[in-house]
Amino acid sequence: MQGLPILNTRLDVRAVDFCEFDGHAVGVMITPWFMNLMLLPGTAQWSDFPQGSVASFEFPGSKIEFTVSHNEEIGTLLSAVLFSSVADFPDQETAVAVASEVLRQLLEPAAEAAQERAPVISRRELFGSLGAD
């Protein structure tokens, strides 16, 4: 990859925040040329999926479509592109922070996230505030 314009020499290969989710391992892989969300099966259940096919997986924060890959050393894994180019990342620390935030939002239940963003008010409070000066 040396010398290719897609290479960001400020970044290194790093696996970020891999954790167990629904019996599988999920995390982000940072490289000097891309950043992908990775899902590694806890079982061999995905080995029947054809190479390059798409598999959907439901997380609390979103439904993600992954591309299926088979690797003789690793086995079957699923990947979803987060950044096809990482050229704009200024440093490894920023890339790791973005990867961690992506995982946090993905694994955070959607209802909790919505409550944090918008306060819940009653209909009476809502319509009462509309009639006020």
Protein Blocks (a to p, Z undefined) as FASTA:
>chain_A
ZZpaklcfkbccddehiaceehiacdddddfkbccdddddfbfklmmpcghiacddddfk
bccdddddddfknopcddddfblbfklpmbfklmmmmmmmmmmmmmpcfklmmmmmpccd
dfklmmmmmmpZZ
